[in-house]
Structure formats: C-alpha cells, structure tokens
C-alpha cells in the first residue's frame, strides 16, 4: 500500500493542460512509491511561493546521487530502476517546461527525494 500524506495550501490559479499535468503527478507519485520501502510515507504538498504555484512530492526512499542528478536525471532512457524505459522524468520535464514552469529536485542517497513542479 501507499501511505500518502497531503498538505494542501492554496496554490494558483494556474493555466494548464490538466491531463498532461495529471500524468506528471501520477509519474512522480509512482516513482516515489517505487523508491520507498513498503509503508514509508510519501508527502504531497501544494503551496504558493514567490508568485509561483508549487506541487511537491517527497519520499524517504533510496534517493539519488548528486552525480546522477546532475548528469542523467532528465535525460531520456536513463533510469535507476530494474525495469522501465527511463522516459518518465524526461517527459515530465518537457510537459512542465511547456507550461512555462520548471522541475526542482533535491535528493540524497538513503535519505529520499523531493521533486517540486513549479508553475507560473
């Protein structure tokens, strides 16, 4: 199962292609679940900061190295998973970029990962 903890603060309004951003959110949640041990909580938050809407997915999973974040994270066909094609976050970034936004990632091996979707 998934222990999803929600902390929703007002964020928006945002002009968006809802199905596309729902795909991004689904991908971020699936990644967080796959990176986490069974029962480890995943936090989903929304907030407004400096005139942007932020949607944050945070896990306490396996995390990623600084080298992987810098060199490989948003490239196509790169993955730390045993299965999959590695196109998920690459496509997520393309969708968020097309909305005039950006993806911010903080991660440490063994500590977990925090991915923020930042939209104008």
N, C-alpha and C positions, 0 to 999 in steps of 0.2 A: 504494500500500500504506500500511499504518499501522505506525508504529514505536511500539508500546505498551510502556512500561516499568512494571513492577509493583513496588511496595514495600508488602508486606502485613505489618503488625504486628497483634497481637491487638486486636480491636475488638468489643465486645459482651459478653454476648448482647443482641440487640435483638429485641423483639417486633414483627413486621412482616408486612405483606401482600407476600409475596415477588414475585409477578408485577407488582404495582404499582411496587415499588422497582426491579425489573429494568428496567421501562420508563423510569424516571427515569435510571438509569445508562446505558442504551442511548442515550437522548436526549443526555445530557451528553457521551458519547463521540463521537456523530455530530457534535454541534456543534463539539467540539474539533477533530475531523478536518477539518471544512469550513472552520474558521477558520485552519487551519495550511497552510503551504506543503508540497508533496509531500516526504515523508521527514522532516519535522520531528517530533521525538519528542513523545509525549503520555504523561504520567505519571499512573498510577492508584495511589493510596495509601489504606491504612486505618490507623487508629490510635485509641487511647483518650485522651481529654483532658478533665480536669475532670468525670469521671463521664458523659461522652458518647462515643458511637461516631462517628467521622468517616470519611467516604469522600470523598476529594479527587480531582478530575480537573483536571489542569493542562496547559495548552498554551502554546506560544510563538508563537501566531498573531497575527492582526491586532489583537486587543484591542478594548476598547470605551471610549468617553469617560466621564468622571465624570458628565457631564450625562445621557448615555443610561442609565447605571447607576441614577442617582437617579430619573429621570422615566419611563423606559419599559421597563426590563428585564423586570419581572414583570407587565406589563400584557398583556392579550390583544391579539392582532393587531398587535404591534409586532415588527419584525424588521430586521436589518441585512443580510439575505440577499437575493439577487436573486429567489429563488423560495421558496415556503413560505408558511405562513399566520401564523407568529408565535405559535402557541398552545403551542409546546413547553415553554419555561421557565415559562410561566404555569401550565400543568397540572402540571409538575414541582413547583412550589412548593405547589400545592394538595395534592398527594399527600404531600409531606414534612410540611406543616402538619398534615394529618390524622393523621400518626403522632406528633404532639407534638414535631416537630423544626423545624428552620429551615435555610434556604439562606444561605450566606455567599459573597459574590462579591468578588474583587479583580481588577482589570483595568486595564491602561494601553494606550492606542493604540500599536501597533507592538511591544509587549512581551509580549502574551499575556494569558491569563485563568486564574484559579484559582477553581473553584467547589467549595465544601465542602457536603456534605449532612451535617448534624449531627443525630443521633438520640439520644434518651434511652436 
